[in-house]
Amino acid sequence: AQKITQTQPGMFVQEKEAVTLDCTYDTSDQSYGLFWYKQPSSGEMIFLIYQGSYDEQNATEGRYSLNFQKARKSANLVISASQLGDSAMYFCAMSDDYGGSQGNLIFGKGTKLSVKP
Amino acid sequence: GAGVSQTPSNKVTEKGKYVELRCDPISGHTALYWYRQSLGQGPEFLIYFQGTGAADDSGLPNDRFFAVRPEGSVSTLKIQRTERGDSAVYLCASSLGIGFVAEQFFGPGTRLTVL
């Protein structure tokens, strides 16, 4: 069965430093998509970054990069130069039908990131 | 442009009552998803629409839950005989349809409290 595991309930990082949020996944599909979402205290889910299972290069979006290690089934999020506004819950998610007809997301339990000034 | 909107933002009801939650997706998005997020958890998939039809309702917890999207745009999630365990934030998301990267845009959610 598809599953997303985030083993870090909470993380602290000093402002301007980089931080890595861990995510491992389990799927029997060959085609899948991996996503990271940010959820501030306001509650809205904000899309950050996407990685397709066939993408050879790690995805990057501004200060966000995804460290994709397919053989280890890990998709860690790296945030560079942390800002106070990065304090939020971060969810890793997987779609088990890459660009296909479904696309419903399976989420992990999330990691609460706190950025210290 | 306008994002996904959900109404009401908060709903308090009594056990056993019927509730309707509304989602208005981004214009032109053919795919619409409902998720439920309990306190301290990630969102859990409920149902997915492609156009007007429910393409996958495998996440609905039981037959008290039902959703419709009659004209392929606005969707309503309906919960009958509400129970205290139904209390959660109900999130709606929409995306462009088949053939696109399935980036889902989420609404602000409806916080349902069943007393």
Interface residues (C-beta under 8 A of the other chain):
Chain A: I4 G33 F35 Y37 S42 G43 E44 M45 I46 F47 Y50 G52 F91 A93 S95 D97 Y98 G99 G100 S101 Q102 G103 N104 L105 I106 F107 G108 K109 G110
Chain B: A31 Y33 Y35 G40 Q41 G42 P43 E44 F45 Y48 Q50 A55 D56 G59 V89 L91 A93 S95 I98 G99 F100 V101 A102 E103 Q104 F105 F106 G107 P108 G109 R111
